Amino acid sequence: MAIPFISLRPLMTIVILFLLASTVQSQPAQPNTFLIDRAFLKNSKDRIAKGDAELIKAKTALVKAADEACNKGPYSVTNKEKLPPSGDKHDYMSVGPYWWPDTTKPDGLPYIRRDGQTNPERHKVKDADDAKALGHDVKLLGIAFYFTGEKKYAAHAAKLLRVWFLDAATKMNPHLKYGQAIPGITEGRGIGLIDTKCFVDIIDGVQLIEGSAAWPESDHKALQQWFSDFLQWAQSSDLGKDEADEHNNHGTYYDLQMATIALFTGNEKLAKDILQNQTLPRIESQLAADGSQPHELARTRSANYCMMNLKGFFALAILGDRVGVDLWNYETPTGKSLKEAFLWMVPYASGEKKWTHEQIDAFEWDTFLSLVNLAALHYKDLDLTALQKKLSAQAGHPYISVLSNSVWY
């Protein structure tokens, strides 16, 4: 008897669709990010779908970097060999980067400061390096998940988050009592909070995977509670208050962390209060009449610190858009503003002026590109097209900035 022919094509189609569904997951059209422009993300995704060559190239670079990130970590404060003064490995610990043994003393103590010169000993306690890597990877993976829908990116980001913040065996305690210690002087300092400026990137990465199968609501709420505890410590402890009182980039990034965490934990009123009562006064105290940043110019790596501080202010301005505080166009009674601070740096970035302030190592001005892109959106009276082209050519292909228009730290 003849065996009837059965086409396998419908079956193969079902199998292929199943395999695709198992690796790709849909996401909300506009995730609730805080520093990454949600509308910009959606516009980039739409342009990719329509065949935009530049953004397709950027997406390819993004996927390559995200695939590499999937092989990194997990990171944990419990990985360090040296115990913090508390004896608890769950306590974050770091050493001030610019402090060195005093060679005139037999034991090298107390350490002495060499501004801008990083002591390699700092890297023996890896918490600071690992925190920075965590922030980079979680944000990168979140953006990759948004643009591709590939579950593996959300899954690895979720793994990194659980190990650092949630799992009982590996989680970090929500404080920085032992941040940026100085051997022979102190076990920890308020300026140790600069180590966790990466938390704002982590939070945006979390928002990008929120709702995915890899990141259930229970994990999201647990992470919000962790950050709520950290926020309470940072605002009430003596070390946290010390950092809040700093009149340079440390104060700027304290505000940025606190306001971002406040939004992440559902406290918009607190975020608005921080911007109005802490950040606006910093524009007066940190800027000179010509837009320069005297506190940062006093450093041995002055270009780096001017750039870093202005990035922090621009990030705070982005948060201000969310809560109705306009930092972009705010002017102090003496005429100081973020716009003037930006314009002060433009001639150096364009090459019109040579940087004459102390700078003990090389500095690449292409890192100014993300600020130029943001300024072009908010200061329509400025023609920044030529500078954007110049810095883009120098930067190669900054895929994160191209796809998300975010301030990339």
C-alpha positions in Angstrom: 0.0 0.0 0.0 1.3 3.4 -0.9 2.3 5.6 2.0 0.7 9.1 1.8 3.1 12.0 1.5 3.0 14.3 4.6 4.6 17.7 4.2 6.9 18.6 7.0 6.8 22.3 6.2 4.0 23.2 8.6 5.7 21.3 11.4 9.0 22.9 10.8 7.3 26.3 10.8 5.8 25.6 14.2 9.2 24.5 15.6 11.0 27.6 14.3 8.3 29.8 15.7 8.6 28.0 19.1 12.4 28.4 19.1 12.1 32.1 18.3 9.6 32.6 21.1 11.8 30.9 23.6 14.7 33.3 22.9 12.9 36.5 22.1 10.5 38.4 24.4 8.4 41.5 23.8 8.9 44.5 26.0 6.9 47.6 26.8 7.2 50.2 24.0 8.6 52.8 26.4 10.3 51.4 29.5 10.2 53.6 32.6 13.8 54.7 32.5 15.0 57.8 34.4 18.2 59.0 32.7 17.8 57.3 29.3 15.3 59.1 27.1 12.4 56.8 26.6 11.1 58.6 23.5 14.6 58.5 22.0 14.8 54.8 22.6 11.5 54.2 20.8 12.4 56.4 17.9 15.7 54.6 17.5 13.9 51.2 17.5 11.4 52.5 14.9 14.3 53.8 12.7 16.0 50.4 12.9 12.8 48.7 11.8 12.7 51.0 8.8 16.3 50.2 7.8 18.3 53.2 9.1 21.9 52.2 8.2 23.6 54.2 11.0 21.4 52.8 13.8 21.6 49.2 12.4 25.4 49.6 12.6 25.1 50.9 16.2 22.8 48.0 17.1 25.3 45.5 15.7 28.0 47.0 17.9 25.6 46.9 20.9 24.9 43.2 20.4 28.6 42.4 20.1 29.3 44.2 23.4 26.3 42.6 25.1 27.3 39.1 24.0 30.7 39.8 25.6 29.0 41.1 28.8 27.1 37.8 29.1 30.4 36.1 29.8 31.3 38.5 32.6 30.5 38.3 36.3 28.7 37.7 38.5 30.2 40.3 40.8 29.9 40.3 44.6 31.4 42.2 47.5 31.9 38.8 49.1 34.6 37.9 46.6 37.2 40.1 48.2 39.9 38.4 50.3 40.5 41.2 52.8 37.9 41.7 55.5 36.4 45.1 56.2 36.8 46.5 59.8 33.4 45.0 60.7 34.6 41.5 59.8 31.6 41.1 57.5 32.5 40.5 53.8 29.0 41.7 52.9 30.1 45.3 53.8 31.4 47.2 50.8 35.0 48.3 51.1 37.4 50.4 49.1 40.6 52.5 49.5 41.0 56.1 48.4 42.6 56.0 45.0 45.0 58.9 45.4 46.6 57.8 48.7 50.0 56.3 48.9 52.4 54.9 51.6 54.6 57.5 53.2 58.1 56.4 52.2 59.6 58.3 55.1 57.8 56.0 57.6 58.9 52.4 58.3 55.3 51.1 58.0 54.2 53.7 55.4 51.5 55.0 57.7 49.6 57.2 57.6 49.2 57.3 53.9 49.7 60.6 52.0 47.8 62.1 49.1 49.0 62.4 45.5 46.0 63.9 43.6 45.2 62.2 40.4 47.8 59.4 40.8 46.0 56.1 41.4 47.7 53.8 43.8 47.6 50.2 42.3 46.9 48.9 45.8 43.3 50.2 45.4 42.6 47.4 43.0 43.5 44.7 45.5 40.2 45.2 47.1 37.9 44.8 44.1 34.6 46.1 45.3 35.0 49.4 43.6 36.1 47.9 40.3 33.3 45.3 40.5 30.7 47.9 41.2 31.7 49.9 38.2 31.7 46.8 36.0 28.2 45.9 37.4 26.8 49.3 36.4 28.3 49.1 32.9 27.1 45.6 32.3 23.6 45.9 33.7 22.9 49.0 31.7 24.4 47.6 28.5 22.4 44.3 28.8 19.2 46.2 29.5 19.6 48.3 26.4 20.5 45.2 24.4 17.3 43.5 25.7 15.2 46.5 24.7 16.5 46.6 21.1 16.6 42.8 20.5 14.1 41.2 22.8 16.7 38.4 23.4 15.9 36.8 26.7 19.6 36.0 27.4 20.4 39.6 28.0 17.7 40.1 30.5 18.5 36.8 32.2 22.2 37.7 32.7 21.4 41.2 33.9 19.0 39.6 36.4 21.7 37.2 37.5 24.1 40.0 38.1 21.5 42.0 40.1 20.5 39.1 42.3 24.1 38.2 43.2 25.1 41.7 44.1 21.9 42.9 45.8 19.6 40.1 46.8 21.1 36.6 47.3 21.7 36.0 51.0 25.2 34.5 50.4 26.6 37.2 48.2 24.6 40.4 48.7 26.0 43.8 49.6 24.8 45.4 52.9 23.1 48.7 52.0 25.7 51.1 53.3 29.2 52.5 52.5 30.7 52.8 56.0 34.0 51.6 54.6 34.2 53.4 51.3 37.5 55.1 50.3 39.3 54.4 53.5 42.8 55.9 54.1 45.3 53.5 55.8 46.5 54.9 59.0 43.8 57.7 59.0 40.2 56.5 58.7 38.2 53.3 58.0 35.8 55.2 55.6 34.8 58.6 54.3 31.7 60.3 53.0 33.4 60.7 49.6 33.2 56.9 49.3 29.7 57.5 48.0 31.3 58.5 44.7 32.1 54.8 44.2 28.4 54.1 43.7 27.6 56.7 41.1 27.2 53.5 39.0 23.9 52.9 40.8 22.1 55.3 38.5 23.1 53.1 35.5 22.1 50.0 37.3 18.6 51.5 38.0 18.1 52.3 34.3 19.2 48.8 33.4 16.7 47.4 35.8 13.9 49.5 34.3 14.8 48.1 30.9 14.3 44.5 32.0 11.3 45.2 34.2 8.4 43.0 33.3 10.6 40.3 31.6 10.3 36.7 32.6 13.9 36.9 33.9 13.0 39.7 36.4 9.8 38.9 38.3 7.9 41.5 40.4 9.1 40.0 43.6 12.8 40.6 42.6 11.9 44.2 41.6 10.3 45.0 44.9 13.1 43.4 46.8 15.6 45.6 44.9 13.5 48.7 45.6 13.6 47.8 49.3 17.4 47.5 49.1 17.7 50.9 47.5 15.3 52.4 50.0 17.5 51.1 52.8 20.6 52.5 51.1 18.9 55.9 50.6 17.9 56.1 54.3 21.5 55.4 55.3 23.0 57.9 52.8 20.7 60.7 54.0 20.8 60.0 57.7 24.4 58.9 58.4 27.3 61.2 59.2 29.2 60.0 56.2 26.2 60.6 53.9 25.7 64.1 55.3 29.4 64.8 54.8 29.1 63.9 51.1 26.0 66.0 50.7 28.0 69.0 52.0 30.7 68.6 49.4 31.0 71.5 46.9 32.4 69.7 43.9 31.6 66.7 41.8 31.0 64.7 45.0 28.1 66.8 45.9 26.7 66.7 42.3 26.8 62.9 42.2 25.4 62.6 45.7 22.3 64.5 44.5 22.2 62.4 41.3 22.2 59.1 43.2 19.7 60.2 45.8 17.3 61.7 43.3 17.5 58.7 41.0 17.0 56.3 43.9 14.1 58.4 45.2 12.4 58.0 41.8 13.1 54.3 41.6 11.5 53.8 45.0 8.5 55.8 44.2 9.3 59.0 46.1 9.0 61.7 43.4 8.5 64.4 46.1 11.9 63.6 47.6 13.5 63.7 44.2 12.0 67.1 43.5 13.1 68.4 46.9 16.7 67.3 46.2 16.8 69.1 42.9 15.2 72.3 44.2 16.9 72.5 47.6 20.3 71.0 46.9 21.1 70.9 43.2 20.0 74.4 42.2 22.2 76.0 44.9 25.2 74.0 43.7 25.1 75.8 40.4 25.9 79.0 42.3 28.5 77.4 44.5 30.3 75.3 41.9 30.5 77.6 38.9 32.4 80.8 38.3 30.8 83.8 36.5 32.4 82.7 33.2 31.0 79.2 33.4 34.2 77.5 34.5 34.3 75.1 37.4 37.0 76.3 39.9 36.7 73.3 42.2 37.4 70.9 39.3 40.1 73.1 37.7 42.1 72.9 41.0 42.6 69.1 40.4 45.6 67.6 38.7 43.3 65.9 36.1 41.2 69.0 35.6 39.7 68.2 32.2 38.5 64.8 33.5 36.8 66.3 36.5 35.2 69.3 34.6 33.7 66.8 32.2 32.6 64.4 34.9 31.0 67.1 37.0 29.1 68.6 34.0 27.9 65.1 33.0 26.5 64.8 36.6 24.7 68.2 36.3 23.3 67.3 32.8 22.0 64.0 34.3 20.3 65.9 37.1 18.7 68.2 34.5 17.3 65.1 32.8 15.8 64.0 36.2 14.5 67.6 36.6 12.5 67.1 33.4 10.6 64.3 35.1 9.7 66.2 38.2 9.1 69.7 36.9 12.4 71.4 37.9 14.1 73.1 34.9 17.8 72.9 35.5 18.6 73.4 31.8 17.5 77.0 31.7 17.9 77.9 35.4 20.0 81.0 36.1 21.3 82.0 39.5 20.8 85.6 40.6 24.4 86.2 39.5 23.8 84.8 36.1 25.4 81.4 36.4 23.9 78.4 34.5 24.5 75.0 33.2 24.4 76.4 29.7 27.3 78.8 30.5 29.2 75.9 32.0 28.7 73.9 28.8 29.7 76.9 26.6 32.8 77.4 28.6 34.0 73.9 27.6 33.0 74.0 23.9 36.1 75.9 22.6 38.4 73.2 24.2 36.3 70.4 22.8 36.3 71.9 19.3 40.1 72.6 19.4 39.7 76.3 19.2 41.4 76.7 22.5 44.2 74.6 24.1 43.6 73.3 27.6 46.1 75.1 29.8 45.0 73.9 33.2 46.8 71.1 35.0 46.2 67.7 33.3 48.8 65.1 34.3 47.6 62.4 31.8 46.0 62.3 28.3 42.4 63.3 27.8 40.2 62.6 24.8 37.6 65.2 24.1 35.4 62.8 22.2 33.9 61.9 25.6 32.2 65.4 25.4 29.9 64.0 22.6 27.1 62.9 24.8 26.9 66.3 26.4 26.9 68.0 23.0 24.1 65.7 21.8 22.0 66.6 24.9 22.8 70.3 24.6 21.6 70.3 21.0 18.2 69.0 22.2 17.8 71.6 24.9 19.6 74.7 23.6 18.0 75.2 20.2 19.8 78.6 19.7 23.2 76.8 19.6 24.5 75.4 16.3 26.4 72.4 17.4 26.3 70.4 14.2 30.0 70.8 13.3 31.1 69.9 16.8 28.9 66.8 16.8 30.4 65.7 13.5 34.0 66.3 14.7 33.5 64.4 18.0 31.6 61.6 16.3 34.5 61.1 13.9 37.0 61.0 16.8 34.8 58.7 18.9 34.5 56.0 16.2 31.0 54.7 16.8 29.6 55.4 20.3 26.6 53.1 20.0 25.2 53.7 23.4 24.9 57.5 22.8 23.6 57.0 19.2 20.9 54.6 20.3 19.8 56.1 23.6 21.2 59.6 23.9 22.2 58.8 27.4 25.0 60.3 29.5 27.3 57.3 29.5 29.7 57.2 32.5 
